Amino acid sequence: MIRQDILVQYSMVNLELFNIVEEVKKVSKAFVVLLVNAENAQSWDRVKKSCFTGSVR
C-alpha cells in the first residue's frame, strides 16, 4: 500500500511539472532575445520603432 501511495504521489508531481513546463513554453514564445552591437545598433533602433509603436494594454 505504501508503494502505491508513493507511485501516486510521483505521478502527481510529474504531471504538475509537465504542466509547468507547458506553461513556460507558452510564455517564453513571447520573448525574443537579440544581440545588439555597434554595427547593428541602428538596425535595432528601426526594429524597436516598428515593433513597439502603439499603446500597450
Order of alpha helices (4+ residues) and beta strands (2+ residues): alpha-alpha
